[in-house]
Amino acid sequence: MCDLIEDDAKAKCKLKEAGFDPDDCIEAIDPSRSMRPPEVELWHSIAPMTHFCFYGDLPMCQYIHNKGGATTGAGGKFWFPMYAAIFKGNLAVVRWLYENGANEDVLAENSHGISPWSLCWNNSERKVKRLTIGRWLLANGAIQFDTSTLANQLQNVCDRTDHRHEILSWSQEVVKAHDSFQAFLMGTSNRAANLNERWLASFHAHACNQWILLGSAPSSVSAALLGC
């Protein structure tokens, strides 16, 4: 959850300056050419949420969300919130979207068949920021663990600069970190045998902790990568 939210008067001013109806936080528009960001060629069917995700304005994103603006919505469009946030390398916005219903949009393809996930591995002037986002998404359960699904999800990675070693290394780091954390939890209680089973079940069920249950996760990643 974002702790900051834009105040109403300032938010309406920002919406108007961006070409939107200040009283409508939902409807997408086709901005004028002068409103198009200089680093993009296609800039159409832009919803307010997508616009402010692109520019990393998290208080405005929260404001729009509170007014009914959706965090999701690939829906055949070229631009949607998660795609816009990763395109610009806005990790804080990506995390906020991921935690507010847009987690499945990480792998959703836009109208040109490009997913936000594959953007993370695209070489550009924002390469370092995007790789940081890719690492965060990998560590937080953005991709599935079975080999066939991994191969499909990682295919775009292999089509570009070879990041296979990085991804495998990151997956191994995640496993090590979670193993260490579980060992810490068990070692800090003299009543380890009586730890709340419901709490442990909840811990294991969380997407980013599935690596613990799947000790072969790195080998699964490796198999998928080698098959690219």
C-alpha positions in Angstrom: 0.0 0.0 0.0 1.2 3.5 -0.9 1.3 5.7 2.2 1.0 8.9 0.1 -2.0 9.9 -1.9 -2.3 13.0 -3.9 -4.8 15.6 -2.6 -7.9 16.1 -4.6 -7.3 19.6 -6.0 -3.7 18.8 -7.1 -4.7 15.5 -8.5 -7.4 17.1 -10.7 -4.9 19.7 -11.9 -2.4 16.9 -12.9 -5.2 15.0 -14.7 -6.1 18.1 -16.7 -2.5 18.9 -17.5 -2.1 15.4 -18.9 -5.1 15.8 -21.1 -7.6 13.8 -19.1 -11.0 14.7 -17.7 -10.2 15.8 -14.2 -13.4 14.2 -13.0 -12.8 10.8 -14.7 -10.0 8.5 -13.5 -11.0 5.6 -15.7 -11.5 6.5 -19.3 -8.6 6.0 -21.7 -7.8 8.7 -24.3 -5.6 9.2 -27.3 -3.4 12.0 -26.2 -2.3 14.7 -28.7 1.1 14.3 -30.3 2.5 17.1 -28.1 1.7 14.9 -25.0 3.6 11.9 -26.3 6.7 11.0 -24.2 9.8 11.7 -26.4 11.2 8.1 -25.9 8.2 6.3 -27.3 6.6 6.0 -30.8 3.2 4.6 -29.9 1.2 6.5 -27.3 -2.5 5.8 -27.7 -5.4 4.4 -25.7 -3.8 5.7 -22.5 -5.7 5.4 -19.2 -4.9 7.7 -16.4 -3.4 4.9 -14.3 -1.1 3.9 -17.2 0.0 7.5 -17.6 1.0 8.0 -14.0 2.6 4.6 -13.8 4.7 5.5 -16.7 5.9 8.7 -15.0 6.3 7.0 -11.6 3.8 9.2 -9.8 2.8 6.8 -7.0 0.6 9.2 -5.0 -1.4 9.8 -8.2 -1.6 6.1 -8.9 -3.0 5.6 -5.4 -5.5 8.5 -5.9 -6.7 7.0 -9.2 -7.0 3.6 -7.6 -9.1 5.0 -4.8 -11.3 6.6 -7.5 -11.9 3.3 -9.2 -9.1 3.2 -11.7 -7.9 -0.4 -12.4 -4.3 -1.5 -11.8 -4.8 -4.3 -14.3 -5.9 -4.3 -17.9 -3.7 -5.6 -20.7 -6.8 -6.3 -22.8 -5.2 -6.1 -26.2 -3.7 -2.7 -25.6 -0.1 -1.7 -26.3 0.2 0.2 -23.0 -1.2 -0.9 -19.7 0.0 0.0 -16.1 2.5 -2.8 -15.5 4.0 -2.5 -18.9 4.3 1.2 -18.5 6.0 0.9 -15.1 8.5 -1.7 -16.2 9.2 0.2 -19.4 10.4 3.2 -17.4 12.1 1.1 -14.7 9.9 2.2 -11.9 10.4 -0.5 -9.3 8.3 1.2 -6.6 5.4 1.4 -9.0 5.9 -2.2 -10.1 5.8 -3.4 -6.5 2.7 -1.3 -5.8 0.9 -2.7 -8.8 2.0 -6.2 -8.0 0.6 -5.9 -4.5 -2.6 -4.3 -5.7 -4.0 -6.9 -8.1 -1.7 -6.6 -11.2 0.5 -9.6 -10.4 -0.8 -11.6 -13.4 -0.1 -8.7 -15.7 3.6 -9.4 -15.4 3.3 -12.1 -18.0 0.4 -10.6 -20.0 1.3 -9.7 -23.6 0.4 -6.4 -25.1 -1.0 -5.9 -28.7 2.5 -6.4 -30.1 3.0 -9.7 -28.2 5.4 -8.2 -25.7 5.1 -8.9 -21.9 6.3 -6.7 -19.1 8.4 -9.6 -18.0 10.3 -9.7 -21.3 10.8 -6.0 -21.1 13.0 -6.6 -18.0 15.6 -8.2 -20.3 15.5 -5.8 -23.1 18.7 -3.8 -23.6 18.1 -0.1 -23.4 19.3 2.9 -21.4 17.1 1.7 -18.6 18.8 -1.8 -18.6 20.0 -1.7 -15.0 16.7 -0.6 -13.6 14.8 -3.2 -15.6 17.1 -6.0 -14.5 16.6 -4.9 -10.9 12.8 -5.3 -11.5 13.3 -8.7 -13.1 15.2 -9.9 -10.1 12.5 -8.6 -7.7 9.8 -10.3 -9.8 11.7 -13.6 -9.9 12.2 -13.5 -6.1 8.5 -12.7 -5.5 6.9 -15.5 -7.4 6.2 -13.8 -10.7 7.0 -16.9 -12.7 5.8 -20.5 -12.4 8.1 -23.3 -11.2 7.3 -26.2 -13.5 9.8 -26.7 -16.3 7.4 -26.4 -19.3 5.9 -23.2 -18.0 9.3 -21.8 -17.2 10.6 -22.5 -20.7 7.7 -20.6 -22.2 8.1 -17.6 -19.8 11.8 -17.4 -20.2 11.8 -17.7 -24.0 12.0 -14.0 -24.6 14.9 -13.8 -22.3 16.9 -16.2 -24.5 15.9 -14.4 -27.7 17.8 -11.3 -26.6 21.1 -10.8 -24.7 21.9 -14.1 -22.9 20.9 -13.5 -19.2 20.6 -17.3 -18.5 23.5 -17.3 -16.0 22.1 -14.3 -14.1 18.6 -15.8 -13.8 20.0 -19.2 -12.6 22.3 -17.4 -10.1 19.4 -15.3 -8.8 17.1 -18.4 -8.4 19.9 -20.1 -6.4 20.2 -17.0 -4.2 16.5 -17.0 -3.5 16.6 -20.7 -2.4 19.6 -20.0 -0.2 18.0 -16.9 1.4 14.7 -18.8 2.2 16.5 -21.8 3.5 18.5 -19.6 5.8 15.4 -17.8 7.0 13.5 -21.0 7.7 16.5 -22.3 9.7 16.6 -19.1 11.6 12.9 -19.4 12.4 13.3 -22.9 13.7 16.4 -22.1 15.6 15.1 -19.1 17.5 12.5 -21.1 19.4 13.1 -23.7 22.1 9.6 -24.9 21.2 10.3 -25.4 17.5 8.3 -28.7 17.6 5.3 -26.8 18.8 5.5 -23.9 16.3 2.0 -22.9 15.0 1.4 -25.4 12.1 -1.1 -23.0 10.6 1.4 -20.2 10.5 4.0 -22.4 8.9 1.5 -23.6 6.3 0.7 -20.0 5.5 4.4 -19.2 5.2 5.0 -22.0 2.8 1.9 -21.2 0.7 3.1 -17.7 -0.1 4.2 -17.4 -3.7 7.7 -16.2 -3.0 8.3 -19.0 -0.5 7.4 -21.8 -2.9 11.1 -22.1 -3.6 11.5 -23.7 -0.1 9.1 -26.5 -1.0 10.7 -27.0 -4.4 14.3 -27.8 -3.7 14.8 -28.5 -7.3 13.7 -25.0 -8.4 17.2 -24.0 -9.6 17.5 -27.2 -11.6 14.0 -26.5 -13.1 15.1 -23.0 -14.1 18.3 -24.5 -15.5 16.4 -27.0 -17.6 14.1 -24.4 -18.9 17.0 -22.1 -19.8 19.0 -24.8 -21.5 16.0 -25.6 -23.6 15.7 -22.0 -24.9 
